[in-house]
Amino acid sequence: MTWIRTTPLPGAEGKVREAVERQRALYPPEYGPPTHVTADESEGIVASHSLIPDALFHSFATFGALMSPDLPLTRRQHEMITTVVSVTNRCHY
C-alpha cells in the first residue's frame, strides 16, 4: 500500500493509461497474467509512479526491455538474478 496519492490504474485516463499500456506491451507474454492480485491495483508499485506518467513508463519499460525474449536468458535465469539481487539488497519484494 502506498502512502502517497496515486491515480487508480484500472480506470486511468490520458497519459497514465498510455504509459501503463506502453510499458506492459514490452513484457514477454508469460509476464502478462498477474502473479499477485491485490484488491485494489492502486496499491502497487506501478501506481506509486502514476503522478509522473513519463517516470512510470521509463522505470517499468526498462524492466520490460531487460526481460525481452530476444535476449539469451530464460525466464528462470531472470528470476534467479532478481532473487539474488533482492537478497543482496535485503529487499522484501
DODO-975829 format. One record per residue (C-alpha): residue number from 1; chain; x, y, z. Coordinates in nm, 3 decimals. Each point is the difference from the previous one (the first is absolute). Layout:
N
NUM/A/X/Y/Z;
...
***
This chain:
93
1/A/0.000/0.000/0.000;
2/A/0.141/0.336/-0.099;
3/A/0.000/0.291/0.240;
4/A/-0.022/0.259/-0.275;
5/A/-0.287/0.114/-0.216;
6/A/-0.029/-0.216/-0.313;
7/A/-0.214/-0.019/-0.312;
8/A/-0.207/-0.321/-0.001;
9/A/0.140/-0.207/-0.287;
10/A/-0.305/-0.204/-0.102;
11/A/-0.188/0.315/-0.100;
12/A/0.302/0.211/-0.094;
13/A/-0.041/0.243/-0.286;
14/A/0.231/0.201/-0.222;
15/A/0.375/-0.011/0.056;
16/A/-0.017/-0.244/0.292;
17/A/-0.200/-0.255/-0.197;
18/A/0.227/0.041/-0.303;
19/A/0.314/-0.044/0.214;
20/A/-0.136/-0.317/0.164;
21/A/-0.106/-0.152/-0.333;
22/A/0.331/0.084/-0.171;
23/A/0.215/-0.144/0.277;
24/A/-0.211/-0.316/0.029;
25/A/0.030/-0.057/-0.376;
26/A/0.377/-0.043/0.043;
27/A/-0.031/-0.298/0.234;
28/A/0.019/-0.356/-0.135;
29/A/-0.339/-0.180/-0.012;
30/A/0.074/-0.219/0.304;
31/A/0.024/0.315/0.213;
32/A/-0.350/0.111/-0.104;
33/A/-0.222/-0.176/0.256;
34/A/0.045/0.148/0.348;
35/A/0.162/-0.230/0.255;
36/A/-0.128/0.192/0.301;
37/A/-0.338/0.164/-0.033;
38/A/-0.081/0.268/0.254;
39/A/-0.346/0.121/0.090;
40/A/0.089/0.342/-0.138;
41/A/0.256/0.041/-0.277;
42/A/0.066/0.355/0.124;
43/A/0.197/-0.152/0.290;
44/A/0.289/-0.130/-0.210;
45/A/0.343/0.126/-0.089;
46/A/-0.113/0.101/-0.350;
47/A/-0.276/0.217/0.146;
48/A/0.255/0.179/0.215;
49/A/0.142/0.141/-0.325;
50/A/-0.340/0.110/-0.135;
51/A/0.045/0.369/0.081;
52/A/0.290/0.018/-0.248;
53/A/-0.108/-0.209/-0.300;
54/A/0.331/0.048/-0.184;
55/A/0.191/-0.136/0.302;
56/A/-0.247/-0.290/0.022;
57/A/0.063/-0.093/-0.362;
58/A/0.377/0.033/0.007;
59/A/0.043/-0.181/0.333;
60/A/-0.204/-0.302/-0.099;
61/A/0.092/0.004/-0.371;
62/A/0.359/-0.059/0.109;
63/A/-0.111/-0.320/0.171;
64/A/-0.196/-0.100/-0.310;
65/A/0.307/0.052/-0.220;
66/A/0.213/-0.208/0.237;
67/A/-0.255/-0.284/-0.017;
68/A/-0.008/-0.001/-0.381;
69/A/-0.035/-0.348/-0.151;
70/A/0.264/0.109/-0.254;
71/A/0.264/-0.014/0.274;
72/A/0.184/-0.328/0.072;
73/A/-0.131/-0.047/0.357;
74/A/-0.297/-0.217/0.091;
75/A/-0.273/0.106/0.240;
76/A/0.147/-0.235/0.262;
77/A/0.334/0.177/-0.031;
78/A/-0.170/0.341/0.027;
79/A/-0.180/-0.111/0.314;
80/A/0.321/-0.134/0.155;
81/A/0.183/0.325/-0.071;
82/A/-0.279/0.212/0.149;
83/A/-0.016/-0.226/0.306;
84/A/0.375/0.027/0.063;
85/A/-0.009/0.379/-0.047;
86/A/-0.296/0.033/0.239;
87/A/0.169/-0.213/0.265;
88/A/0.324/0.194/-0.039;
89/A/-0.188/0.329/0.039;
90/A/-0.209/-0.140/0.288;
91/A/-0.312/0.088/-0.196;
92/A/-0.323/-0.174/0.108;
93/A/-0.167/0.026/-0.342;
***
